[in-house]
Amino acid sequence: MFDVGFSELLLIAIVALIVLGPERLPKAARFAGLWVRRARAQWHSVKSELETELADEDMRRSILRVRDELREVQVAMRTESDRLQAQLRDAEADMTRPGELSTPTDPAADDRR
């Protein structure tokens, strides 16, 4: 995290031993360890909360994208349904017209001409 090597840690320990003395050094080390532990716990808490929020945002975007795709499909289906209903009405109208029977075509008659 801070990219501190062994030699730097040894230097910090020697300076702490000189400044604090051998009596207060263990207490200071425990105190520093406590604060480092608290800082790490807080960091992990913030990190996990941020990951959760990002996952929620990704899920929200996915839901919106799928909803838009469903709307496009719904519009396409309505358009196709309207077109098919119009064709069906035209076919029904052609079938119900009295006196207008279509004459069957004889393919052989077309070849003789």
Secondary structure, 3 states (H helix, E strand, C coil): CCCCCHHHHHHHHHHHHHHHHHHHHHHHHHHHHHHHHHHHHHHHHHHHHHHHHHHHHHHHHHHHHHHHHHHHHHHHHHHHHHHHHHHHHHHHHHHHCCCCCCCCCCHHHHHHC
